[in-house]
Amino acid sequence: MAGLKRGCLGLLALVMSSSALAAVQCPSTQFVEFITAFTANADTQPAFIASPVTEVSVVSTGSKTRVLQRQVPTLGPGALAEVSADYIAKSRLSLEVALPNYVFVRDRKGEVLKIFTFKFGDCWKLVRVEDWSLEKVLSAQQGELRASPGARALKRGALYDALTNESGYPADVQLYVSSLDSYLDGAAQGNDQAAYAAASVSLSGQAPRLDNSKILELYTQGSRSLAQASHALSGFYCDEGEYGDPRPCVDPAKSLAALKRSAAQGAPYALNDLGSAFQRGTLGIQDSQRALACYLAAANKGQEDSRTNAEQLSAQGIRVDPAKPCLMPEPVEQAQVLACPSKDFSVFFADFTESTASQKIFTRVPMKKLITVDAEPEPKQVSTWLDRSELVFPLIPETKTREARGLMLQVVDKSATSATVKLQKPDTGYEVIYRFSFDGCWSLDEVQDFSI
C-alpha cells in the first residue's frame, strides 16, 4: 500500500511538473531573442525540447571513428551545459546563433564543437543535438599522439576534415572551421605539418580565409621541414592565394628561393617546376641549360613529365653545362646576403645611384613600369612588366650624367618599408618616379615615366 502511495505521488509530481512546463510561455517567435531567453534559464529549457530528440556523436572503434545517430525520448544530464549563458561566460567557449535555426558552441583550439538545431511550431523547440568534439576519440589513441608537440592537434584537425564526408549542412562547414582551429593550435605548439595544413585548408575555400601575413607565416614554418610546404610557399610568393587571371609573379626572387628549397628537400615535382621557371624565365632568370639540368634531375627521381621536357630541350640543341647545375646559388642571392649597402635608405640610395652593378642586383624583376603614351583626348598611362633582358641599365643615371643633362633627383617620400624618388628636368616635361620597398634590403620595384 505504501509503495502504491509513493508511485501515485511520483506520478502526480510528474504530471504537475509537466503541467508547469506546459504553462511556460514562448519567450519569442524571433529566433535570436528566443535563444537569449533559452540560454539564460536552464529551469525552463525542458519545455522547449522536442521528444524524441536526435542525438549525434562520434565514437572510436579501434583506430577508426564512427558517427552514431539515435533518437532519445529525453536528453541526458548535462547535455545542455554548454548553452548556459553562465557557463559560456565562465568558460573559454563561444556561442554563435546562426539563422534560421542553429546554435554553434566551440572553443578556439578545436577541442569542442556542438551544434544545436531548433524547429518552430507553436514555439521554437530543440530537435537535434550534435556533439562532434573529438577529445574522447583522441584519448583512445593517446599513445600514438605523444611523438611530437602538436601531434594531437594535428590529428584532431585531420579527423574533423575526414568527418566532413559523413556530415551534412551545417555540420560540414563547422567541421572545417574546427579543423582549421585545430591545425592552428598544432602550429602554435611548433608542429610544421599542422602549420602547412592550416595554411592549405584556409586557402581551400572550405575554412575561413586567414590574412596573407598569417598564411605566409604558416607556410614559412612548414617549410622548415616539409618539401610540400616549401613548394606551396613558392606559389604563394607569386600569386598570394589568388588563382584567377594569370599575372606576373609578385615576388619572383623569394618564390625561386622557396622552390629551390623544396627541390633540395627532395621533391621531384619542385625540380620539374624549377626547370619550367628557368626555361620560361618566369622567376626572373632565363637559362635553358639550367632548365635542362633541373629536368634531368627530376627525371632521375622518376618524374616522367620531366623526362619529356628534357628530351624537347635536347632536341633544340641545348646541352648540359657542368658549371650550371640546377640548384647553384643565384648571383642575386649571394649579393643580397653579402653586399646589401645599408638598411638606411639614404646610404643605400647613394650606392644605388652610382653603381650599375648595384642597380642590377637590387632591382626586382619582372619590374613594373608605367609609361605615358599619346592618346585622344589626352595622354594616358600604360602599365607593363619588364624582365631582366628588357631592362636598360643604369635605370637611374649617376651624378655626372645628371649634372650634364640638367636633371634633379630627390627623395619625395620615405617610411620604414617604402621610399619614392623623383627624377626631373626643371621647366620641361621630363619626370620619372622610382618606387622602392624594404624587405631585408631595399629594392627598386616600379618605375613611372610621366615624360611627354
C-alpha positions as CSV (number, residue, x, y, z in Angstrom):
1,M,0.0,0.0,0.0
2,A,2.9,2.3,0.9
3,G,4.6,1.5,-2.4
4,L,1.4,2.3,-4.3
5,K,1.1,5.6,-2.5
6,R,4.7,6.6,-3.3
7,G,4.0,5.6,-7.0
8,C,0.9,7.8,-7.1
9,L,2.8,10.7,-5.5
10,G,5.6,10.3,-8.0
11,L,3.1,10.2,-10.9
12,L,1.3,13.2,-9.5
13,A,4.6,15.1,-9.2
14,L,5.5,14.3,-12.8
15,V,2.1,15.4,-14.0
16,M,2.4,18.6,-12.0
17,S,5.9,19.2,-13.4
18,S,4.7,18.6,-17.0
19,S,1.8,20.9,-16.4
20,A,4.1,23.6,-15.1
21,L,6.4,23.3,-18.1
22,A,3.4,23.3,-20.5
23,A,2.4,26.6,-18.9
24,V,5.8,28.2,-19.7
25,Q,5.1,30.9,-22.3
26,C,7.2,31.1,-25.6
27,P,9.8,33.7,-25.0
28,S,9.7,34.9,-28.6
29,T,9.0,33.8,-32.1
30,Q,12.2,35.6,-33.2
31,F,15.0,33.0,-33.1
32,V,17.7,35.3,-31.7
33,E,15.5,36.6,-28.9
34,F,14.3,33.0,-28.1
35,I,17.9,31.7,-27.8
36,T,18.8,34.6,-25.5
37,A,16.0,33.5,-23.1
38,F,16.6,29.8,-23.6
39,T,20.3,30.1,-22.6
40,A,19.5,32.3,-19.6
41,N,17.1,30.0,-17.9
42,A,18.0,26.3,-17.5
43,D,14.9,25.6,-15.5
44,T,12.5,26.3,-18.4
45,Q,14.6,24.6,-21.1
46,P,12.8,21.2,-20.9
47,A,9.7,23.0,-22.1
48,F,11.4,23.8,-25.4
49,I,12.9,20.4,-26.1
50,A,11.2,18.0,-28.5
51,S,10.5,14.4,-27.7
52,P,12.1,12.4,-29.2
53,V,15.2,14.4,-29.9
54,T,18.0,13.4,-32.3
55,E,21.5,12.9,-30.8
56,V,24.6,12.7,-33.0
57,S,28.1,11.8,-31.6
58,V,31.5,10.5,-32.7
59,V,32.9,7.4,-31.1
60,S,36.2,5.4,-31.5
61,T,36.1,1.8,-32.8
62,G,39.7,0.7,-32.6
63,S,41.8,3.0,-34.9
64,K,38.7,4.3,-36.7
65,T,36.0,6.8,-35.9
66,R,32.3,6.2,-36.3
67,V,29.3,8.7,-36.3
68,L,26.4,7.5,-34.3
69,Q,22.9,8.9,-34.6
70,R,19.9,7.9,-32.4
71,Q,16.5,9.1,-31.2
72,V,16.1,9.5,-27.5
73,P,13.0,10.5,-25.5
74,T,14.9,12.9,-23.3
75,L,18.4,14.4,-23.1
76,G,20.7,13.1,-20.5
77,P,22.0,15.3,-17.6
78,G,24.5,17.9,-18.7
79,A,23.6,17.7,-22.4
80,L,22.8,21.4,-22.5
81,A,25.5,22.6,-20.1
82,E,27.4,24.4,-22.9
83,V,24.4,26.5,-23.9
84,S,24.1,28.0,-20.4
85,A,24.8,31.7,-20.5
86,D,26.6,31.4,-17.2
87,Y,28.7,28.5,-18.4
88,I,29.7,30.3,-21.6
89,A,30.7,33.4,-19.6
90,K,33.0,31.4,-17.3
91,S,34.5,29.1,-19.9
92,R,36.6,29.6,-23.0
93,L,33.7,28.6,-25.2
94,S,31.9,30.8,-27.7
95,L,28.2,30.6,-28.7
96,E,27.1,31.6,-32.1
97,V,23.5,32.0,-33.2
98,A,23.1,31.3,-36.9
99,L,19.9,32.0,-38.7
100,P,17.5,30.5,-39.4
101,N,17.6,27.9,-36.6
102,Y,21.1,26.9,-35.5
103,V,23.4,27.4,-32.4
104,F,27.1,26.6,-32.6
105,V,29.3,26.2,-29.5
106,R,33.0,25.8,-29.8
107,D,36.4,26.7,-28.3
108,R,39.3,28.3,-30.1
109,K,41.5,25.2,-30.2
110,G,39.1,22.9,-31.9
111,E,38.6,20.7,-28.9
112,V,34.8,21.4,-28.6
113,L,32.2,21.5,-31.3
114,K,28.5,21.2,-30.6
115,I,25.6,22.0,-32.9
116,F,22.0,22.6,-31.7
117,T,19.2,22.6,-34.2
118,F,15.7,24.1,-33.4
119,K,12.4,23.8,-35.2
120,F,9.4,26.2,-35.0
121,G,5.9,25.1,-34.3
122,D,3.8,26.9,-31.7
123,C,7.3,27.9,-30.4
124,W,10.9,27.0,-31.0
125,K,11.9,23.5,-29.9
126,L,15.3,21.8,-29.8
127,V,15.1,18.8,-32.2
128,R,18.7,17.9,-32.7
129,V,22.0,17.9,-30.7
130,E,25.2,17.1,-32.5
131,D,28.4,16.6,-30.5
132,W,31.4,16.5,-32.8
133,S,34.0,17.0,-30.1
134,L,36.9,14.6,-30.5
135,E,38.7,14.5,-27.2
136,K,37.4,11.1,-26.1
137,V,38.3,9.7,-29.5
138,L,41.8,11.1,-29.3
139,S,42.3,9.9,-25.8
140,A,41.7,6.4,-27.0
141,Q,44.6,6.9,-29.4
142,Q,46.8,8.8,-27.0
143,G,49.8,6.5,-27.3
144,E,50.4,7.4,-31.0
145,L,50.0,11.2,-30.3
146,R,53.0,11.7,-28.0
147,A,55.6,11.7,-30.7
148,S,55.9,15.4,-31.2
149,P,54.4,18.7,-29.9
150,G,51.1,19.5,-31.6
151,A,50.6,15.9,-32.8
152,R,47.2,15.6,-31.0
153,A,46.0,18.9,-32.5
154,L,47.2,17.8,-36.0
155,K,45.3,14.5,-35.6
156,R,42.2,16.3,-34.4
157,G,42.3,18.6,-37.4
158,A,42.7,15.7,-39.8
159,L,39.8,13.8,-38.2
160,Y,37.5,16.9,-38.5
161,D,38.5,17.1,-42.1
162,A,37.6,13.5,-42.7
163,L,34.3,13.8,-40.9
164,T,33.0,16.3,-43.4
165,N,32.3,13.4,-45.7
166,E,29.9,11.9,-43.1
167,S,28.0,15.0,-42.3
168,G,25.5,17.4,-43.9
169,Y,24.9,21.1,-43.7
170,P,25.6,22.9,-41.4
171,A,27.9,20.4,-39.7
172,D,30.3,20.2,-42.7
173,V,31.0,23.9,-42.7
174,Q,31.6,24.0,-38.9
175,L,33.8,20.9,-39.1
176,Y,36.1,22.8,-41.5
177,V,36.3,25.7,-39.0
178,S,37.2,23.3,-36.2
179,S,39.8,21.6,-38.5
180,L,41.4,25.0,-39.1
181,D,41.3,25.9,-35.3
182,S,43.0,22.5,-34.5
183,Y,45.7,23.0,-37.1
184,L,46.4,26.5,-35.8
185,D,46.7,25.0,-32.3
186,G,49.2,22.5,-33.5
187,A,51.2,25.1,-35.4
188,A,51.3,27.3,-32.2
189,Q,52.9,24.2,-30.5
190,G,55.6,24.1,-33.2
191,N,54.2,21.4,-35.4
192,D,55.3,22.0,-39.0
193,Q,52.8,19.7,-40.5
194,A,50.0,21.4,-38.7
195,A,51.2,24.8,-39.9
196,Y,51.2,23.6,-43.5
197,A,47.8,22.1,-43.1
198,A,46.3,25.3,-41.6
199,A,47.5,27.4,-44.5
200,S,46.3,24.9,-47.0
201,V,42.8,24.4,-45.6
202,S,42.4,28.2,-45.2
203,L,43.3,28.7,-48.9
204,S,41.0,25.8,-50.0
205,G,37.9,27.9,-49.7
206,Q,36.3,25.5,-47.2
207,A,37.6,27.1,-44.0
208,P,37.8,30.8,-43.1
209,R,40.4,32.8,-45.2
210,L,43.3,33.9,-43.0
211,D,45.2,37.1,-43.6
212,N,48.0,36.8,-46.1
213,S,50.6,37.6,-43.4
214,K,49.3,34.7,-41.3
215,I,49.3,32.3,-44.3
216,L,52.9,33.4,-45.2
217,E,53.9,32.8,-41.5
218,L,52.3,29.3,-41.6
219,Y,53.9,28.2,-44.9
220,T,57.3,29.5,-43.7
221,Q,57.0,27.5,-40.6
222,G,56.0,24.4,-42.5
223,S,58.9,24.9,-45.0
224,R,61.4,24.3,-42.2
225,S,61.0,20.5,-42.7
226,L,58.4,19.8,-45.4
227,A,59.1,19.9,-49.1
228,Q,55.4,20.3,-50.0
229,A,55.2,23.4,-47.7
230,S,58.3,25.0,-49.4
231,H,56.6,24.3,-52.7
232,A,53.4,25.9,-51.6
233,L,55.3,28.8,-50.2
234,S,56.9,29.3,-53.6
235,G,53.5,29.5,-55.2
236,F,52.1,31.9,-52.5
237,Y,55.0,34.3,-53.0
238,C,53.8,34.6,-56.7
239,D,50.1,34.5,-56.5
240,E,49.3,35.4,-52.9
241,G,46.5,32.8,-53.0
242,E,44.6,34.5,-55.9
243,Y,44.1,31.8,-58.6
244,G,42.2,34.0,-61.1
245,D,43.7,35.6,-64.2
246,P,47.4,34.9,-64.8
247,R,49.7,37.7,-63.7
248,P,53.4,38.3,-63.2
249,C,54.9,36.7,-60.1
250,V,54.6,39.2,-57.1
251,D,58.0,38.2,-55.6
252,P,60.0,36.1,-58.1
253,A,63.2,36.1,-56.0
254,K,61.6,34.7,-52.9
255,S,59.5,32.3,-55.0
256,L,62.6,30.9,-56.6
257,A,64.4,30.5,-53.3
258,A,61.4,28.6,-51.8
259,L,61.2,26.4,-54.9
260,K,64.9,25.6,-54.7
261,R,64.4,24.7,-51.0
262,S,61.6,22.3,-51.9
263,A,63.8,20.7,-54.5
264,A,66.7,20.4,-52.1
265,Q,64.3,18.8,-49.6
266,G,63.7,16.0,-52.1
267,A,60.6,17.0,-54.1
268,P,61.0,15.9,-57.8
269,Y,58.0,18.0,-58.8
270,A,59.8,21.0,-57.5
271,L,62.8,20.2,-59.7
272,N,60.4,20.0,-62.7
273,D,58.9,23.4,-61.8
274,L,62.4,24.8,-61.5
275,G,63.1,23.6,-64.9
276,S,60.0,25.3,-66.2
277,A,60.8,28.5,-64.4
278,F,64.4,28.6,-65.9
279,Q,63.2,27.7,-69.3
280,R,60.5,30.3,-69.4
281,G,62.1,33.0,-67.2
282,T,59.0,33.4,-65.1
283,L,61.0,33.8,-61.8
284,G,63.5,36.4,-63.1
285,I,66.2,34.0,-64.6
286,Q,66.0,32.6,-68.1
287,D,68.6,29.8,-68.6
288,S,67.9,26.8,-70.8
289,Q,71.0,24.9,-69.6
290,R,69.8,25.2,-66.0
291,A,66.4,24.2,-67.1
292,L,67.8,21.0,-68.7
293,A,69.8,20.2,-65.6
294,C,66.6,20.5,-63.4
295,Y,64.5,18.4,-65.8
296,L,67.2,15.7,-65.8
297,A,67.5,15.7,-62.0
298,A,63.7,15.3,-61.8
299,A,63.6,12.6,-64.4
300,N,66.2,10.7,-62.4
301,K,63.8,10.8,-59.5
302,G,61.0,9.2,-61.6
303,Q,59.3,12.4,-62.8
304,E,58.1,11.3,-66.3
305,D,57.0,14.7,-67.4
306,S,60.5,16.0,-66.8
307,R,62.0,13.3,-69.0
308,T,59.8,14.5,-71.9
309,N,60.7,18.2,-71.1
310,A,64.4,17.3,-71.1
311,E,64.1,15.5,-74.5
312,Q,62.4,18.5,-76.0
313,L,65.2,20.8,-74.9
314,S,67.9,18.4,-76.1
315,A,66.2,18.3,-79.5
316,Q,66.6,22.1,-79.6
317,G,70.4,21.7,-79.2
318,I,70.6,22.5,-75.5
319,R,73.4,20.7,-73.8
320,V,74.2,20.2,-70.1
321,D,76.8,22.6,-68.7
322,P,78.6,21.1,-65.6
323,A,79.2,24.7,-64.5
324,K,75.4,25.3,-64.3
325,P,73.8,22.8,-62.0
326,C,70.1,23.1,-61.2
327,L,70.5,24.2,-57.6
328,M,73.5,26.5,-57.9
329,P,73.3,29.7,-55.8
330,E,72.0,32.7,-57.7
331,P,74.3,35.7,-58.1
332,V,71.4,37.9,-56.8
333,E,71.0,35.7,-53.7
334,Q,74.7,35.9,-52.9
335,A,74.9,39.6,-53.5
336,Q,71.9,40.4,-51.3
337,V,73.3,38.3,-48.5
338,L,76.8,39.6,-48.7
339,A,76.6,43.1,-50.1
340,C,73.4,45.0,-49.1
341,P,74.8,48.5,-49.0
342,S,72.8,49.6,-46.0
343,K,69.4,49.3,-44.4
344,D,69.4,53.1,-44.1
345,F,67.8,54.2,-47.3
346,S,69.9,57.3,-47.8
347,V,73.1,55.3,-47.6
348,F,71.7,52.5,-49.8
349,F,70.4,55.0,-52.4
350,A,73.7,56.8,-52.6
351,D,75.3,53.5,-53.6
352,F,72.4,52.5,-55.9
353,T,72.6,55.7,-58.0
354,E,76.4,55.4,-58.5
355,S,76.7,51.7,-59.3
356,T,75.1,50.0,-62.3
357,A,76.0,46.6,-60.7
358,S,74.1,47.6,-57.5
359,Q,71.1,48.6,-59.7
360,K,71.1,45.2,-61.4
361,I,71.2,43.4,-58.1
362,F,68.6,45.4,-56.2
363,T,66.0,45.8,-58.9
364,R,63.2,43.4,-58.5
365,V,62.2,41.6,-61.7
366,P,59.9,41.4,-63.5
367,M,59.7,45.1,-62.8
368,K,56.5,47.1,-63.2
369,K,56.8,50.2,-65.5
370,L,54.3,52.8,-66.3
371,I,54.8,54.9,-69.4
372,T,52.9,57.9,-70.8
373,V,51.6,57.5,-74.4
374,D,49.9,59.9,-76.7
375,A,46.1,59.3,-76.8
376,E,42.9,61.2,-77.5
377,P,41.6,63.3,-75.9
378,E,44.7,63.3,-73.7
379,P,47.8,61.3,-73.0
380,K,47.3,58.2,-70.8
381,Q,49.4,55.8,-68.6
382,V,50.1,52.3,-69.8
383,S,51.4,49.6,-67.4
384,T,53.8,46.8,-68.5
385,W,56.1,44.3,-66.8
386,L,59.7,44.0,-67.9
387,D,62.0,41.1,-67.3
388,R,65.8,41.5,-66.8
389,S,66.5,41.2,-70.5
390,E,64.2,44.1,-71.3
391,L,65.8,46.5,-68.7
392,V,68.4,49.0,-69.8
393,F,70.8,49.9,-67.0
394,P,71.5,52.2,-65.4
395,L,67.9,52.9,-64.6
396,I,68.9,56.0,-62.7
397,P,71.8,57.9,-64.2
398,E,74.9,58.6,-62.0
399,T,75.7,62.1,-60.6
400,K,77.9,63.2,-63.5
401,T,75.3,62.3,-66.1
402,R,72.6,64.0,-64.2
403,E,74.6,67.2,-63.9
404,A,75.5,67.1,-67.6
405,R,71.8,66.7,-68.5
406,G,70.4,69.2,-66.0
407,L,68.5,66.5,-64.1
408,M,67.4,66.9,-60.5
409,L,67.0,63.8,-58.2
410,Q,65.2,64.0,-54.8
411,V,63.5,61.7,-52.3
412,V,59.9,62.8,-52.0
413,D,58.5,60.2,-49.6
414,K,60.1,57.7,-47.2
415,S,58.9,55.3,-44.5
416,A,60.4,52.3,-42.8
417,T,59.3,50.0,-45.6
418,S,59.0,52.2,-48.7
419,A,60.5,55.2,-50.5
420,T,59.7,57.3,-53.5
421,V,62.3,59.2,-55.6
422,K,61.6,61.7,-58.3
423,L,64.0,62.4,-61.3
424,Q,63.0,65.5,-63.3
425,K,64.3,68.3,-65.5
426,P,63.0,71.7,-64.5
427,D,60.9,73.6,-67.0
428,T,60.4,70.6,-69.2
429,G,58.0,67.7,-69.3
430,Y,60.6,65.2,-68.1
431,E,59.6,63.4,-64.9
432,V,60.3,59.9,-63.7
433,I,59.2,58.3,-60.4
434,Y,61.0,55.4,-58.8
435,R,59.4,53.3,-56.0
436,F,61.4,51.2,-53.6
437,S,60.5,48.7,-50.9
438,F,62.3,47.3,-48.0
439,D,62.5,43.5,-47.2
440,G,65.8,42.8,-45.6
441,C,67.4,45.2,-48.0
442,W,66.0,47.9,-50.3
443,S,65.0,47.1,-53.9
444,L,63.5,49.1,-56.8
445,D,60.0,47.7,-57.6
446,E,58.4,50.2,-60.0
447,V,59.2,53.0,-62.4
448,Q,56.6,55.5,-63.5
449,D,57.6,57.6,-66.5
450,F,55.4,60.7,-66.8
451,S,57.6,62.3,-69.5
452,I,55.7,63.5,-72.6
